[in-house]
């Protein structure tokens, strides 16, 4: 079967074997492959280069005759590419390779392309056909997103998809907006998909500043807890953004295991040994006694496990820990610092869980960067 790129879309080319016709400007790309001198077509394999867009990796020189196609051996020592723009107007032939013959024959070159594999969330967005109208024709992961803010005109900016949430898509701004939205080229934003009245699907990002709050509003944790309740009752975009913005400005409590320095640990070990060895020793004498550490005490955050997933627990108040908190030391840190601690944890964490034992909210690890880049709602 032969078709043109403009008639098929990128999915017909992505991870498929394609024979493209030989053209004068492609001879240099094929010159290091066996059979190049007699070739009238080129066997390629389609993949996505996040920076350069849809690309065809050259696998072998080919010959097309009335009897069909034949392909020479490949060359795994060189990597030669054809950007889709060079063959977008040409009729190309597609091969299903149902018997796996082409995969087996050129497996070495195909293995090299795994370096271009995208993260799972990005890969999922490539199958979302409702995004196709917003995609760049060649750079598939780049979509046109309209930035929205009261008092400004909607402005379309290109955004490179970087992740996928339950209700939104994440991406990086690829150009500087002409208007003052508060976000700049290179910033991470969250955007949403909406169907307009004319059935046209658009991507948009609401950049209106939320209602300002004060540090006093956040002190007792009730504002954060109310935002979580509102979201759990009605999982809408505004409620989600409300949680993320309040969480970004909040101080949270972190349960920790206190690890004493060697000299301080020896001090307590000696006391414990004395109580063991001296039958007349009275442990109640230690009640109320002040102890000043000599070395540095390390506070190691606790980690919760759910199945095979690990979570970094934080709490809006000490009371929200319940009985669980009785087993730990407790430190209060700004949420942005808690995110840093979670990022540096030795375990690969699925997220940060707020108030795990009452009304929980999970901040997925893939959107930590979005929270970090959010503007503060604290009144200055």
C-alpha positions as CSV (number, residue, x, y, z in Angstrom):
1,X,0.0,0.0,0.0
2,X,1.3,3.4,-0.9
3,X,0.1,6.7,0.6
4,X,1.4,10.2,1.4
5,X,2.1,11.5,4.9
6,X,-0.6,14.2,4.6
7,X,-3.2,11.5,3.9
8,X,-2.3,9.3,6.8
9,X,-1.1,11.3,9.8
10,X,1.8,10.4,12.0
11,X,0.5,7.1,13.4
12,X,0.9,5.3,10.1
13,X,4.6,6.2,10.1
14,X,5.3,5.9,13.9
15,X,7.0,2.6,14.6
16,X,6.3,1.2,11.2
17,X,8.5,0.1,8.3
18,X,8.3,2.5,5.3
19,X,9.9,2.4,1.9
20,X,10.5,5.9,0.6
21,X,11.4,6.6,-3.1
22,X,15.0,7.4,-3.8
23,X,15.6,11.1,-4.6
24,X,18.8,13.0,-5.4
25,X,18.9,14.7,-2.0
26,X,18.7,11.3,-0.2
27,X,21.7,9.7,-1.9
28,X,24.2,11.1,0.6
29,X,22.2,9.7,3.5
30,X,22.3,6.2,1.9
31,X,25.9,6.2,0.7
32,X,27.3,4.1,3.5
33,X,24.8,1.2,3.1
34,X,25.2,-1.9,1.0
35,X,23.5,-1.7,-2.4
36,X,23.2,2.1,-2.3
37,X,24.5,2.5,-5.9
38,X,21.6,0.4,-7.4
39,X,18.8,1.5,-5.0
40,X,15.7,3.1,-6.2
41,X,14.1,3.2,-2.7
42,X,15.1,3.2,0.9
43,X,13.7,1.1,3.8
44,X,13.2,3.2,6.9
45,X,11.6,2.9,10.3
46,X,9.6,5.7,11.9
47,X,10.2,7.1,15.4
48,X,9.7,10.5,17.2
49,X,12.7,12.7,18.0
50,X,11.3,15.1,20.7
51,X,13.4,18.0,19.4
52,X,13.4,17.4,15.6
53,X,10.0,15.7,15.2
54,X,8.9,12.6,13.3
55,X,12.0,11.0,11.8
56,X,12.7,8.0,9.6
57,X,15.8,6.0,10.4
58,X,17.4,4.4,7.4
59,X,17.6,0.6,7.7
60,X,18.7,-0.5,4.2
61,X,18.9,0.3,0.5
62,X,16.1,-1.2,-1.5
63,X,14.9,-2.1,-5.0
64,X,11.3,-1.9,-6.2
65,X,10.4,-3.9,-9.3
66,X,7.1,-5.2,-10.7
67,X,7.6,-8.2,-8.5
68,X,7.7,-6.2,-5.4
69,X,10.4,-4.9,-3.0
70,X,13.8,-6.3,-2.0
71,X,16.2,-4.9,0.6
72,X,19.9,-5.2,1.1
73,X,21.7,-5.7,4.4
74,X,21.8,-2.9,6.9
75,X,24.7,-1.0,8.5
76,X,24.6,-0.9,12.2
77,X,27.8,1.2,12.4
78,X,26.1,4.4,11.1
79,X,22.9,6.2,11.9
80,X,21.4,8.0,9.0
81,X,18.1,9.8,9.2
82,X,15.4,11.3,7.0
83,X,13.2,14.0,8.6
84,X,9.6,13.6,7.6
85,X,9.5,17.0,5.8
86,X,11.8,15.5,3.1
87,X,9.3,12.9,2.0
88,X,6.0,14.4,3.2
89,X,4.8,14.9,-0.4
90,X,6.1,11.5,-1.7
91,X,4.1,8.3,-2.1
92,X,5.6,5.8,0.4
93,X,5.0,2.1,0.9
94,X,4.0,0.6,4.2
95,X,5.0,-2.8,5.5
96,X,3.1,-4.6,8.3
97,X,5.9,-7.2,8.9
98,X,3.4,-9.6,10.3
99,X,5.9,-12.5,10.2
100,X,8.5,-10.4,12.0
101,X,11.1,-10.9,9.2
102,X,12.1,-7.2,9.0
103,X,12.3,-6.8,12.8
104,X,14.6,-9.9,13.0
105,X,16.7,-8.7,10.0
106,X,17.3,-5.2,11.3
107,X,17.1,-5.7,15.0
108,X,20.4,-4.1,15.7
109,X,19.4,-0.7,14.3
110,X,16.0,-0.9,15.9
111,X,17.5,-1.5,19.3
112,X,19.5,1.8,18.9
113,X,16.2,3.7,18.6
114,X,15.1,2.9,22.1
115,X,17.1,5.9,23.2
116,X,14.3,8.0,21.7
117,X,11.6,6.2,23.7
118,X,9.4,8.7,25.5
119,X,8.1,8.5,29.1
120,X,5.0,6.5,29.6
121,X,2.8,9.6,30.1
122,X,4.0,11.2,26.9
123,X,3.5,8.0,25.0
124,X,-0.1,7.8,26.1
125,X,-0.8,11.3,24.8
126,X,0.4,10.2,21.3
127,X,-2.7,8.0,21.1
128,X,-5.1,10.8,22.0
129,X,-6.7,11.6,18.7
130,X,-8.5,14.6,20.2
131,X,-5.2,16.4,20.4
132,X,-4.4,15.9,16.7
133,X,-6.0,19.2,15.6
134,X,-3.7,21.0,18.0
135,X,-0.5,19.1,17.2
136,X,2.4,20.5,15.2
137,X,2.4,18.6,11.9
138,X,5.9,17.2,12.4
139,X,6.7,17.6,16.1
140,X,4.0,15.5,17.4
141,X,4.5,16.2,21.1
142,X,4.1,20.0,20.5
143,X,0.6,21.3,20.8
144,X,-1.0,24.7,20.4
145,X,-2.3,25.8,23.8
146,X,-4.3,29.0,24.3
147,X,-3.3,31.0,27.3
148,X,-6.3,32.6,29.0
149,X,-6.2,35.5,31.5
150,X,-8.8,38.2,32.3
151,X,-8.0,41.5,30.6
152,X,-5.8,39.8,28.0
153,X,-6.6,38.3,24.6
154,X,-6.4,34.5,24.3
155,X,-2.9,33.8,23.0
156,X,-1.8,30.6,21.3
157,X,1.6,29.3,22.4
158,X,3.4,26.1,21.5
159,X,3.8,23.7,24.4
160,X,5.8,20.5,24.4
161,X,4.0,17.7,26.3
162,X,6.0,16.4,29.3
163,X,3.5,14.5,31.4
164,X,-0.1,13.5,32.0
165,X,-2.3,13.9,35.1
166,X,-5.7,12.5,35.9
167,X,-7.5,15.7,34.7
168,X,-4.8,17.7,32.9
169,X,-1.8,17.5,30.6
170,X,1.6,19.0,31.5
171,X,4.0,20.7,29.2
172,X,6.8,23.2,28.7
173,X,6.2,26.6,27.0
174,X,8.3,26.7,23.9
175,X,8.0,30.4,23.1
176,X,7.7,33.6,25.1
177,X,4.1,34.9,25.2
178,X,3.6,38.4,23.7
179,X,1.4,39.4,26.6
180,X,2.1,39.4,30.4
181,X,0.6,36.1,31.6
182,X,3.1,35.6,34.4
183,X,4.7,32.6,32.6
184,X,7.7,32.5,30.3
185,X,9.5,30.4,27.8
186,X,10.7,27.2,29.5
187,X,8.1,27.3,32.3
188,X,6.1,24.2,33.0
189,X,2.3,24.7,32.8
190,X,-0.8,22.6,33.1
191,X,-3.4,22.7,30.4
192,X,-6.8,21.3,29.7
193,X,-8.8,20.1,26.7
194,X,-12.2,21.6,25.9
195,X,-14.7,21.1,23.1
196,X,-16.1,24.4,21.8
197,X,-19.7,25.0,20.7
198,X,-18.6,24.3,17.0
199,X,-17.3,20.9,18.2
200,X,-13.7,22.1,17.7
201,X,-11.4,20.8,20.4
202,X,-8.9,23.3,21.8
203,X,-6.2,23.1,24.4
204,X,-6.2,25.9,27.0
205,X,-4.4,27.0,30.2
206,X,-6.2,29.3,32.7
207,X,-3.7,31.8,34.0
208,X,-6.0,34.0,36.0
209,X,-4.5,34.6,39.5
210,X,-6.5,33.0,42.2
211,X,-7.9,34.8,45.2
212,X,-5.1,36.0,47.5
213,X,-4.6,34.5,50.9
214,X,-2.6,35.4,54.0
215,X,-0.2,33.3,56.0
216,X,-2.6,33.5,58.9
217,X,-5.3,31.8,56.7
218,X,-3.0,28.8,56.4
219,X,-1.8,28.4,60.0
220,X,-4.3,25.9,61.2
221,X,-4.5,23.8,58.1
222,X,-8.3,24.1,57.8
223,X,-8.1,26.0,54.4
224,X,-6.1,23.2,52.9
225,X,-8.4,20.5,54.3
226,X,-11.4,22.3,53.0
227,X,-9.9,22.5,49.5
228,X,-9.3,18.7,49.6
229,X,-12.9,18.1,50.7
230,X,-14.3,20.3,47.9
231,X,-12.2,18.4,45.3
232,X,-13.1,15.0,46.6
233,X,-16.8,16.0,46.5
234,X,-16.5,17.5,43.0
235,X,-13.5,16.7,41.0
236,X,-13.3,19.8,38.8
237,X,-10.4,21.7,37.3
238,X,-11.0,24.8,39.6
239,X,-11.1,22.7,42.7
240,X,-7.9,20.9,41.7
241,X,-6.0,24.1,41.0
242,X,-7.2,25.4,44.3
243,X,-5.6,22.5,46.2
244,X,-2.4,22.8,44.3
245,X,-2.1,26.5,44.9
246,X,-2.9,26.3,48.6
247,X,-0.6,23.3,49.1
248,X,2.2,25.3,47.4
249,X,2.0,28.0,50.1
250,X,1.3,25.7,53.1
251,X,3.5,24.5,55.9
252,X,3.1,20.8,56.5
253,X,4.1,18.4,59.3
254,X,6.4,15.5,58.4
255,X,6.7,12.4,60.6
256,X,10.4,11.6,61.1
257,X,12.6,9.0,62.8
258,X,15.2,10.8,64.9
259,X,18.7,9.3,64.4
260,X,21.2,10.5,67.1
261,X,24.9,11.1,66.6
262,X,27.2,8.4,67.9
263,X,28.1,10.3,71.0
264,X,24.5,11.1,71.9
265,X,23.4,7.5,71.2
266,X,26.2,6.3,73.5
267,X,25.0,8.6,76.2
268,X,21.5,6.9,76.2
269,X,23.0,3.5,75.7
270,X,25.0,4.0,78.9
271,X,21.9,5.1,80.8
272,X,20.0,2.1,79.6
273,X,22.9,-0.2,80.6
274,X,23.0,1.4,84.1
275,X,19.2,0.9,84.5
276,X,19.7,-2.8,83.6
277,X,22.7,-3.4,85.8
278,X,21.6,-1.4,88.9
279,X,18.5,-3.0,90.5
280,X,18.0,0.1,92.7
281,X,18.1,2.6,89.7
282,X,14.8,4.5,89.3
283,X,14.0,5.3,85.7
284,X,11.4,7.9,86.8
285,X,14.3,10.1,87.8
286,X,14.7,10.8,84.1
287,X,11.3,12.4,83.8
288,X,11.6,16.1,83.1
289,X,15.4,16.0,82.8
290,X,16.8,18.2,80.1
291,X,19.1,16.6,77.5
292,X,21.3,18.7,75.2
293,X,22.6,16.9,72.2
294,X,26.3,17.1,71.5
295,X,26.3,15.9,67.9
296,X,23.9,16.4,65.0
297,X,20.6,14.7,65.1
298,X,19.3,13.5,61.8
299,X,15.6,13.5,61.1
300,X,14.7,10.8,58.6
301,X,11.2,11.2,57.1
302,X,9.0,8.1,57.3
303,X,7.8,6.5,54.0
304,X,4.4,4.8,53.5
305,X,3.9,1.8,51.3
306,X,0.8,0.9,49.4
307,X,1.3,-2.3,47.4
308,X,4.5,-1.8,45.4
309,X,4.2,2.0,45.5
310,X,5.9,4.3,48.1
311,X,4.6,7.6,49.3
312,X,6.0,10.5,51.3
313,X,3.5,11.4,54.0
314,X,2.8,15.0,55.1
315,X,0.0,16.3,57.3
316,X,-1.9,19.6,57.6
317,X,-1.7,19.4,61.4
318,X,-0.1,17.2,64.1
319,X,-3.6,16.0,65.1
320,X,-4.2,14.7,61.5
321,X,-1.5,12.1,62.2
322,X,-3.6,10.4,64.8
323,X,-2.1,7.4,66.6
324,X,0.4,6.9,63.7
325,X,2.1,10.2,64.8
326,X,2.7,8.9,68.3
327,X,5.6,6.8,67.0
328,X,7.6,9.6,65.3
329,X,9.2,12.9,65.9
330,X,7.5,15.7,64.0
331,X,8.9,18.6,62.0
332,X,7.1,21.4,60.2
333,X,8.4,22.4,56.8
334,X,7.2,24.5,53.9
335,X,5.6,22.3,51.2
336,X,8.2,23.3,48.7
337,X,10.9,22.0,51.1
338,X,8.8,18.8,51.5
339,X,8.9,18.3,47.8
340,X,12.7,18.7,47.8
341,X,13.0,16.1,50.6
342,X,10.7,13.7,48.6
343,X,12.8,14.2,45.5
344,X,16.0,13.4,47.4
345,X,14.6,10.3,49.1
346,X,16.4,7.1,48.4
347,X,13.2,5.3,47.3
348,X,11.5,6.0,44.0
349,X,8.3,7.6,45.3
350,X,4.9,7.6,43.5
351,X,3.8,10.8,45.2
352,X,3.3,12.8,48.4
353,X,0.2,11.9,50.3
354,X,-1.5,14.6,52.4
355,X,-3.4,13.4,55.5
356,X,-3.1,9.7,54.6
357,X,-5.4,8.5,57.5
358,X,-8.2,11.0,57.3
359,X,-9.2,12.6,54.0
360,X,-6.2,11.9,51.8
361,X,-5.0,13.7,48.7
362,X,-2.1,12.3,46.6
363,X,0.2,14.8,44.8
364,X,1.6,12.6,42.0
365,X,5.4,12.8,41.6
366,X,5.0,13.8,38.0
367,X,3.3,17.1,38.9
368,X,5.8,18.2,41.7
369,X,7.4,20.5,39.2
370,X,4.1,22.2,38.4
371,X,3.5,22.9,42.1
372,X,7.1,24.3,42.5
373,X,6.6,26.6,39.5
374,X,3.2,27.9,40.6
375,X,3.0,31.6,41.7
376,X,2.4,32.2,45.4
377,X,-1.1,33.3,46.4
378,X,0.2,34.9,49.6
379,X,-0.5,38.6,49.8
380,X,2.6,40.7,49.9
